[in-house]
Amino acid sequence: MRKVDSKRPSLQLTRQSYSLTPKRGAGIWLGSIAAVCAVAALGAAGFALKRSHEDVRRLDTLCAPPVSEQKLREQLAHAQLALEQEAASRKSLEQSVKDSTTQIQRLQTDLAFLKKQHKPD
């Protein structure tokens, strides 16, 4: 290197030692890690609570006393009545659709006839 170059200010800047300084303190990093851990712990606790409620419901259904025969007969009668009502309403709707289809076909025939009558020659 030439002597002239060694005295340039740009070369003087590059010969100094530099070190990186943290922009954020260590407390911020520790606080954020603690916050993430707290959120994860709350999430795990919520999941465990939900799971325990589901397990309790399952156990309640398994340990419930058997339904009496009279109650079963009442439920069966109620279900049969609902089935009969549904069948009757279905039959009524099918008849209504059938009647409407017949009426639509008749009206289409009348419309075709009237269109032929109205056609100017």
C-alpha positions in Angstrom: 0.0 0.0 0.0 1.2 3.4 -0.7 1.7 5.9 2.1 -0.7 8.4 0.6 -3.5 5.9 0.7 -3.0 5.0 4.3 -3.9 8.6 5.4 -7.2 8.8 3.6 -10.2 9.2 6.0 -12.1 6.3 4.4 -9.3 3.9 5.2 -9.1 5.2 8.8 -12.8 4.3 9.3 -12.4 0.7 8.1 -9.5 0.1 10.6 -11.7 0.8 13.7 -13.3 -2.1 15.5 -17.1 -2.3 15.5 -19.5 -4.4 17.5 -23.2 -5.2 17.2 -25.4 -3.7 19.8 -28.8 -5.2 20.5 -31.7 -3.0 19.6 -34.0 -4.6 22.2 -33.1 -5.5 25.7 -33.1 -9.0 27.0 -36.2 -8.2 29.1 -38.3 -7.8 26.1 -37.3 -11.2 24.8 -37.9 -12.9 28.1 -41.3 -11.1 28.4 -42.4 -12.3 25.0 -41.3 -15.8 25.7 -43.2 -15.8 28.9 -46.3 -14.4 27.2 -46.1 -17.2 24.5 -45.8 -19.8 27.3 -48.8 -18.3 29.1 -51.0 -18.3 26.0 -50.0 -21.9 25.3 -50.8 -22.9 28.9 -54.2 -21.2 28.7 -54.9 -23.0 25.5 -53.9 -26.4 26.9 -56.1 -25.8 30.0 -59.1 -24.8 27.9 -58.6 -28.0 25.8 -58.3 -30.1 28.9 -61.5 -28.6 30.4 -63.5 -29.1 27.2 -62.2 -32.7 27.0 -63.2 -33.4 30.6 -66.7 -32.1 30.0 -67.1 -34.4 27.0 -65.8 -37.4 29.1 -68.3 -36.6 31.8 -71.2 -36.5 29.4 -70.2 -39.8 28.0 -69.9 -41.3 31.4 -73.3 -39.9 32.4 -74.9 -41.6 29.4 -73.2 -44.9 30.2 -74.1 -44.8 33.9 -77.7 -43.5 33.4 -80.4 -45.7 34.8 -82.3 -47.8 32.2 -85.4 -46.3 30.8 -88.6 -47.9 32.0 -90.7 -50.1 29.7 -93.6 -47.7 30.0 -91.5 -44.8 28.9 -90.2 -46.9 25.9 -93.8 -47.7 24.9 -94.8 -44.0 25.0 -91.8 -43.1 22.9 -92.7 -45.9 20.4 -96.3 -44.8 20.2 -95.2 -41.2 19.7 -92.8 -42.2 16.9 -95.5 -44.3 15.2 -98.0 -41.4 15.3 -95.3 -39.1 13.8 -94.7 -41.7 11.1 -98.4 -42.0 10.2 -98.7 -38.2 10.0 -95.7 -38.0 7.8 -97.1 -40.8 5.5 -100.5 -39.0 5.3 -98.9 -35.7 4.4 -96.7 -37.3 1.8 -99.7 -39.0 0.3 -101.6 -35.7 0.2 -98.7 -33.9 -1.4 -98.3 -36.6 -4.0 -102.0 -36.4 -4.9 -101.7 -32.6 -5.1 -98.7 -32.9 -7.5 -100.6 -35.4 -9.6 -103.7 -33.2 -9.8 -101.5 -30.1 -10.6 -99.7 -32.1 -13.4 -103.0 -33.1 -14.9 -104.3 -29.5 -14.8 -101.0 -28.2 -16.4 -101.3 -30.7 -19.2 -104.9 -29.7 -19.8 -104.0 -26.0 -19.8 -101.1 -26.6 -22.2 -103.5 -28.5 -24.6 -106.0 -25.6 -24.3 -103.2 -23.1 -24.9 -101.9 -24.9 -28.0 -105.5 -25.0 -29.4 -106.0 -21.3 -28.7 -102.7 -20.5 -30.4 -103.8 -22.4 -33.5 -107.1 -20.5 -33.5 -105.5 -17.1 -33.1 -102.9 -17.6 -35.8 -103.5 -15.0 -38.6 -103.5 -16.5 -42.1 
